Amino acid sequence: MNTLPRPAVSFRTVEISDPRFEQEGLRQVTVKSPALGQRADISVFATPGAEKLENVPLVLLLHGVYGSHWAWALKGGAHRTAARLFASGQIGPVVLAMPSDGLWGDGSGYLAHRTQDFERWIIDEVPAAATLAAPCVGKNSPLFISGLSMGGFATLRLAAKHPGLFTAASAHSSATHFEQLKPYVEESISSFTALEEDRCVLDTFLRNKRPLPKIRFDCGTEDPLLEYNRTLHASLLEYGIPHTYEEFPGGHEWPYWERHLEKTLLFFAGCMKAG
């Protein structure tokens, strides 16, 4: 389980959608982010009945380039997958928090830039905002992180950089170095202004000396990022870093991510049972 205390975050403004108008349980949240110096959005979903509980597990779902807070739900049906698995008893109650990446350029990389800290937005502010939108999330809620592509890069890097914060991490079709985003974004990679130490997933793992959360990642066999994922897997094996890596048919596309989010949620549920 996560062991690090989460910092208290104060938002100058918070807007939460009216339950009368929400659809399929999707709640919309807009806060003024201190880390970004601007408003930012999150979609939140709680499995049925979770609102009556305390310290329900929180899953952060990070989108890829070009996306926003609605992508995991409205392109990947993440809320439907969670509801289906919960209804069948395969997972317990859970809250999904699906934030925008901060909407910098084609994608922020979820990195700390010179004037905006997209990393702090994710690790500090999104969990804090989720507790306002879903009070069943508390300071003792287990915290999980997952993402696709650019969001997969962030998932693996943040899990390694802040290992005591997360119970487990699961990434799909991940970039493994921020320069792999270059073919996908209009902005110059140099304009990201990220610290050198935050640019490479493997380097982040190797710098960490504390016990890591449980880690898994997967990639499609027709995905252009496949060889990067295979290389990361081989390197983690070489350095004795525990993880699970899987490959499945599919490309860098929403049908793949929609299908394999189920594996992520089942993995997280298994981590809960294992303690």
The 8 nearest C-alpha neighbors of each residue, nearest first, counted from 0:
[[1, 166, 141, 2, 274, 165, 142, 271],
 [0, 2, 164, 165, 166, 163, 141, 3],
 [3, 1, 163, 164, 0, 4, 165, 166],
 [2, 4, 164, 163, 1, 5, 165, 162],
 [5, 3, 6, 2, 138, 164, 1, 139],
 [4, 6, 3, 7, 123, 138, 164, 127],
 [7, 5, 8, 4, 123, 127, 124, 3],
 [6, 8, 5, 9, 127, 123, 124, 4],
 [9, 7, 6, 127, 124, 10, 123, 128],
 [8, 10, 11, 7, 33, 127, 124, 32],
 [11, 9, 12, 31, 30, 32, 8, 13],
 [10, 12, 31, 9, 13, 30, 32, 33],
 [11, 13, 10, 31, 30, 14, 29, 38],
 [12, 14, 30, 29, 10, 15, 31, 11],
 [13, 15, 29, 28, 30, 16, 12, 27],
 [16, 14, 28, 27, 13, 17, 29, 132],
 [15, 17, 27, 26, 18, 28, 14, 21],
 [16, 18, 19, 20, 15, 21, 26, 27],
 [19, 17, 21, 20, 16, 26, 24, 22],
 [20, 18, 17, 21, 16, 22, 24, 26],
 [19, 21, 18, 17, 22, 16, 26, 24],
 [22, 20, 18, 19, 25, 24, 26, 17],
 [21, 23, 24, 25, 20, 26, 18, 19],
 [24, 22, 25, 21, 78, 79, 44, 26],
 [23, 25, 22, 44, 21, 26, 45, 18],
 [26, 24, 44, 23, 22, 43, 21, 42],
 [25, 27, 43, 42, 16, 21, 44, 24],
 [28, 26, 42, 16, 15, 41, 43, 25],
 [27, 29, 15, 41, 40, 14, 42, 16],
 [30, 28, 40, 14, 39, 13, 38, 41],
 [31, 29, 13, 38, 12, 39, 32, 14],
 [30, 32, 38, 37, 12, 10, 11, 39],
 [31, 33, 35, 34, 37, 36, 38, 30],
 [34, 32, 36, 35, 31, 10, 37, 120],
 [35, 33, 116, 32, 120, 36, 115, 119],
 [36, 34, 115, 32, 37, 33, 116, 117],
 [37, 35, 33, 32, 34, 31, 115, 38],
 [38, 36, 35, 31, 32, 39, 33, 34],
 [37, 39, 31, 30, 32, 29, 40, 36],
 [38, 40, 29, 30, 101, 31, 32, 37],
 [39, 41, 29, 28, 99, 98, 68, 30],
 [42, 40, 98, 28, 68, 97, 27, 99],
 [41, 43, 27, 97, 26, 68, 96, 98],
 [44, 42, 96, 26, 95, 25, 97, 27],
 [43, 45, 25, 95, 94, 24, 26, 78],
 [46, 44, 94, 93, 49, 47, 95, 43],
 [45, 47, 82, 49, 92, 93, 48, 94],
 [48, 46, 49, 45, 82, 50, 92, 85],
 [47, 49, 50, 51, 46, 52, 92, 45],
 [50, 48, 51, 52, 47, 46, 92, 45],
 [49, 51, 135, 48, 52, 133, 134, 45],
 [52, 50, 49, 48, 135, 53, 134, 47],
 [53, 51, 49, 50, 135, 55, 54, 48],
 [52, 54, 135, 55, 136, 137, 51, 134],
 [55, 53, 140, 137, 136, 139, 135, 56],
 [54, 56, 136, 140, 53, 135, 93, 57],
 [57, 55, 141, 140, 93, 142, 94, 54],
 [58, 56, 94, 142, 95, 93, 143, 141],
 [57, 59, 143, 95, 144, 142, 96, 94],
 [58, 60, 144, 96, 97, 95, 145, 143],
 [61, 59, 97, 145, 146, 144, 96, 58],
 [60, 62, 146, 150, 145, 97, 59, 98],
 [63, 61, 150, 147, 146, 66, 71, 70],
 [64, 62, 149, 150, 148, 147, 66, 65],
 [63, 65, 106, 66, 105, 149, 62, 183],
 [64, 66, 105, 106, 63, 67, 104, 102],
 [67, 65, 64, 63, 70, 62, 68, 99],
 [66, 68, 99, 69, 70, 62, 100, 65],
 [67, 69, 99, 98, 41, 97, 70, 42],
 [68, 70, 67, 72, 73, 71, 42, 97],
 [69, 71, 74, 73, 72, 67, 68, 66],
 [72, 70, 75, 77, 74, 69, 73, 76],
 [73, 71, 76, 77, 75, 70, 69, 74],
 [72, 74, 70, 76, 69, 75, 71, 77],
 [75, 73, 70, 71, 72, 76, 253, 69],
 [74, 76, 257, 71, 72, 77, 73, 253],
 [77, 75, 72, 79, 78, 73, 74, 71],
 [78, 76, 72, 80, 75, 79, 71, 81],
 [79, 77, 81, 80, 76, 72, 82, 44],
 [80, 78, 82, 76, 77, 81, 83, 72],
 [79, 81, 77, 83, 78, 82, 84, 76],
 [80, 82, 78, 84, 79, 83, 85, 77],
 [81, 83, 79, 85, 80, 84, 46, 86],
 [84, 82, 86, 80, 85, 81, 79, 87],
 [85, 83, 89, 87, 81, 86, 82, 90],
 [84, 86, 90, 88, 82, 83, 87, 91],
 [85, 87, 83, 88, 84, 82, 89, 90],
 [88, 86, 84, 85, 89, 83, 90, 82],
 [89, 87, 85, 86, 90, 84, 91, 83],
 [88, 90, 84, 87, 85, 91, 265, 86],
 [91, 89, 85, 268, 88, 84, 265, 92],
 [90, 92, 85, 93, 88, 268, 89, 84],
 [93, 91, 46, 49, 55, 85, 90, 94],
 [94, 92, 56, 55, 46, 45, 57, 91],
 [93, 95, 45, 57, 44, 58, 56, 46],
 [96, 94, 58, 44, 43, 57, 59, 97],
 [97, 95, 43, 59, 42, 58, 60, 98],
 [96, 98, 60, 42, 41, 68, 59, 43],
 [99, 97, 41, 68, 40, 42, 96, 100],
 [98, 100, 68, 67, 101, 40, 41, 102],
 [99, 101, 102, 109, 107, 98, 67, 117],
 [100, 102, 99, 103, 39, 117, 107, 35],
 [103, 101, 100, 104, 106, 99, 107, 67],
 [102, 104, 107, 106, 101, 105, 100, 108],
 [105, 103, 106, 102, 186, 107, 185, 184],
 [104, 106, 65, 184, 64, 103, 185, 107],
 [107, 105, 64, 104, 103, 108, 65, 102],
 [106, 108, 103, 109, 100, 110, 104, 102],
 [107, 109, 110, 106, 149, 153, 177, 150],
 [110, 108, 117, 118, 107, 100, 153, 111],
 [111, 109, 118, 108, 117, 112, 193, 107],
 [110, 112, 116, 117, 118, 193, 115, 113],
 [113, 111, 192, 115, 193, 116, 114, 191],
 [112, 114, 192, 115, 111, 193, 116, 191],
 [113, 115, 112, 116, 35, 111, 36, 34],
 [116, 114, 35, 112, 113, 34, 117, 111],
 [117, 115, 111, 34, 118, 119, 112, 35],
 [116, 118, 109, 120, 110, 111, 119, 115],
 [117, 119, 110, 109, 121, 120, 116, 111],
 [120, 118, 122, 121, 123, 116, 117, 34],
 [119, 121, 124, 117, 118, 34, 123, 122],
 [122, 120, 125, 119, 118, 123, 124, 117],
 [121, 123, 119, 120, 124, 118, 125, 126],
 [124, 122, 119, 121, 120, 125, 126, 6],
 [123, 125, 120, 127, 126, 121, 128, 122],
 [124, 126, 128, 121, 127, 123, 129, 120],
 [127, 125, 129, 128, 124, 123, 130, 122],
 [128, 126, 124, 125, 130, 129, 8, 123],
 [127, 129, 125, 131, 130, 126, 124, 132],
 [128, 130, 126, 132, 131, 127, 133, 125],
 [129, 131, 134, 136, 133, 128, 127, 132],
 [132, 130, 128, 129, 133, 134, 127, 136],
 [131, 133, 129, 130, 134, 128, 15, 28],
 [132, 134, 130, 135, 131, 129, 136, 50],
 [135, 133, 130, 136, 131, 132, 137, 50],
 [136, 134, 53, 50, 133, 52, 54, 55],
 [137, 135, 54, 130, 134, 55, 140, 133],
 [138, 136, 54, 140, 139, 135, 130, 53],
 [137, 139, 140, 54, 5, 136, 4, 130],
 [140, 138, 137, 54, 141, 136, 1, 55],
 [139, 141, 54, 56, 137, 55, 138, 136],
 [142, 140, 56, 1, 0, 166, 57, 139],
 [141, 143, 57, 165, 166, 58, 56, 140],
 [142, 144, 58, 167, 165, 166, 168, 59],
 [145, 143, 59, 168, 58, 154, 60, 169],
 [146, 144, 169, 60, 170, 154, 168, 59],
 [147, 145, 150, 61, 151, 170, 60, 154],
 [146, 148, 151, 150, 171, 63, 172, 62],
 [147, 149, 173, 151, 172, 150, 63, 174],
 [150, 148, 63, 152, 151, 174, 108, 147],
 [149, 151, 146, 147, 61, 153, 62, 63],
 [152, 150, 146, 147, 173, 170, 148, 154],
 [153, 151, 174, 149, 173, 150, 154, 175],
 [152, 154, 150, 156, 151, 155, 157, 109],
 [155, 153, 151, 157, 152, 145, 156, 146],
 [154, 156, 158, 152, 153, 157, 159, 151],
 [155, 157, 200, 153, 159, 158, 154, 160],
 [158, 156, 160, 159, 154, 155, 161, 153],
 [157, 159, 162, 155, 161, 156, 160, 154],
 [160, 158, 204, 156, 162, 157, 161, 203],
 [159, 161, 157, 158, 162, 156, 203, 207],
 [162, 160, 158, 164, 159, 163, 157, 165],
 [163, 161, 211, 158, 159, 164, 212, 165],
 [164, 162, 2, 3, 1, 161, 165, 212],
 [163, 165, 1, 3, 162, 161, 2, 166],
 [166, 164, 1, 142, 143, 167, 163, 162],
 [165, 167, 0, 1, 212, 143, 142, 141],
 [168, 166, 213, 212, 143, 165, 214, 267],
 [167, 169, 144, 214, 145, 143, 213, 158],
 [168, 170, 215, 145, 216, 263, 214, 144],
 [171, 169, 216, 151, 146, 145, 147, 154],
 [170, 172, 147, 217, 173, 151, 216, 218],
 [173, 171, 218, 148, 147, 217, 224, 151],
 [174, 172, 148, 151, 152, 171, 175, 147],
 [173, 175, 152, 148, 176, 149, 179, 151],
 [174, 176, 200, 152, 173, 199, 227, 177],
 [177, 175, 199, 178, 198, 179, 174, 200],
 [176, 178, 179, 198, 180, 199, 175, 174],
 [177, 179, 180, 181, 176, 188, 198, 174],
 [180, 178, 177, 181, 176, 174, 182, 175],
 [179, 181, 178, 183, 177, 182, 184, 174],
 [180, 182, 179, 183, 178, 184, 188, 187],
 [183, 181, 180, 184, 179, 185, 178, 188],
 [182, 184, 181, 180, 185, 64, 105, 179],
 [185, 183, 105, 186, 181, 182, 180, 106],
 [184, 186, 105, 187, 183, 104, 181, 182],
 [187, 185, 184, 188, 104, 190, 105, 181],
 [186, 188, 189, 190, 185, 191, 181, 184],
 [187, 189, 190, 191, 181, 186, 178, 180],
 [188, 190, 187, 191, 192, 193, 186, 178],
 [189, 191, 192, 188, 187, 186, 193, 112],
 [190, 192, 193, 189, 188, 112, 107, 187],
 [193, 191, 112, 190, 113, 189, 194, 111],
 [194, 192, 112, 191, 111, 110, 195, 197],
 [193, 195, 196, 197, 192, 198, 111, 112],
 [194, 196, 197, 198, 193, 199, 192, 202],
 [195, 197, 194, 198, 203, 199, 202, 193],
 [198, 196, 195, 194, 199, 193, 203, 110],
 [197, 199, 177, 195, 176, 196, 200, 194],
 [200, 198, 176, 202, 201, 197, 175, 203],
 [199, 201, 156, 203, 175, 202, 176, 204],
 [202, 200, 204, 203, 199, 205, 231, 175],
 [203, 201, 205, 199, 204, 200, 206, 196],
 [204, 202, 200, 206, 201, 205, 159, 160],
 [205, 203, 201, 159, 202, 207, 206, 200],
 [204, 206, 202, 203, 207, 201, 208, 238],
 [207, 205, 203, 204, 202, 208, 160, 159],
 [206, 208, 204, 205, 209, 203, 159, 160],
 [209, 207, 206, 210, 205, 211, 204, 159],
 [208, 210, 207, 211, 162, 163, 159, 206],
 [211, 209, 212, 208, 162, 163, 207, 159],
 [212, 210, 162, 209, 213, 159, 163, 158],
 [211, 213, 167, 166, 162, 165, 214, 210],
 [212, 214, 167, 168, 211, 166, 242, 215],
 [215, 213, 242, 168, 167, 169, 212, 243],
 [214, 216, 243, 169, 242, 244, 168, 170],
 [217, 215, 170, 244, 169, 171, 243, 245],
 [216, 218, 245, 171, 246, 244, 172, 170],
 [217, 219, 172, 246, 171, 225, 247, 220],
 [220, 218, 249, 247, 222, 250, 248, 221],
 [219, 221, 248, 222, 249, 247, 246, 225],
 [222, 220, 250, 219, 249, 223, 248, 225],
 [221, 223, 250, 251, 219, 225, 224, 220],
 [224, 222, 225, 221, 251, 226, 250, 220],
 [225, 223, 222, 227, 226, 228, 174, 172],
 [226, 224, 228, 222, 227, 223, 218, 229],
 [225, 227, 229, 228, 224, 230, 223, 231],
 [228, 226, 230, 224, 225, 229, 231, 175],
 [229, 227, 231, 225, 226, 230, 232, 224],
 [228, 230, 226, 232, 227, 231, 233, 225],
 [229, 231, 233, 227, 228, 232, 226, 234],
 [232, 230, 234, 228, 229, 233, 235, 227],
 [231, 233, 229, 235, 230, 234, 228, 236],
 [234, 232, 230, 236, 231, 235, 237, 229],
 [235, 233, 237, 231, 236, 232, 230, 238],
 [234, 236, 240, 232, 238, 237, 233, 239],
 [235, 237, 239, 233, 234, 238, 240, 232],
 [238, 236, 234, 235, 239, 233, 240, 232],
 [239, 237, 235, 236, 240, 234, 205, 233],
 [238, 240, 236, 237, 235, 241, 234, 242],
 [239, 241, 235, 238, 236, 242, 237, 204],
 [242, 240, 239, 243, 214, 235, 236, 213],
 [241, 243, 214, 215, 240, 244, 213, 235],
 [242, 244, 215, 214, 216, 245, 241, 217],
 [243, 245, 216, 217, 215, 232, 242, 246],
 [246, 244, 217, 216, 218, 243, 247, 215],
 [247, 245, 218, 217, 219, 220, 248, 244],
 [246, 248, 219, 220, 249, 218, 245, 217],
 [249, 247, 220, 219, 221, 246, 250, 255],
 [250, 248, 219, 221, 255, 220, 247, 222],
 [249, 251, 222, 221, 219, 252, 220, 255],
 [250, 252, 222, 172, 219, 249, 223, 255],
 [253, 251, 250, 255, 254, 256, 249, 222],
 [252, 254, 256, 255, 257, 75, 74, 251],
 [255, 253, 257, 256, 252, 258, 75, 249],
 [254, 256, 258, 253, 257, 252, 249, 259],
 [257, 255, 253, 259, 258, 254, 260, 252],
 [256, 258, 75, 254, 255, 260, 259, 253],
 [259, 257, 255, 256, 260, 254, 261, 262],
 [260, 258, 261, 262, 256, 257, 255, 263],
 [259, 261, 263, 262, 257, 258, 256, 264],
 [260, 262, 259, 264, 263, 265, 258, 80],
 [263, 261, 265, 259, 260, 264, 266, 258],
 [264, 262, 260, 266, 261, 265, 169, 267],
 [263, 265, 267, 261, 266, 262, 268, 260],
 [266, 264, 268, 262, 267, 263, 261, 269],
 [267, 265, 263, 269, 264, 268, 262, 270],
 [266, 268, 270, 264, 269, 265, 263, 271],
 [269, 267, 265, 271, 270, 266, 90, 264],
 [268, 270, 266, 272, 271, 267, 265, 273],
 [269, 271, 267, 273, 268, 272, 274, 266],
 [272, 270, 268, 274, 269, 273, 267, 0],
 [271, 273, 269, 274, 270, 268, 267, 91],
 [274, 272, 270, 271, 269, 268, 0, 267],
 [273, 271, 272, 270, 0, 269, 166, 268]]
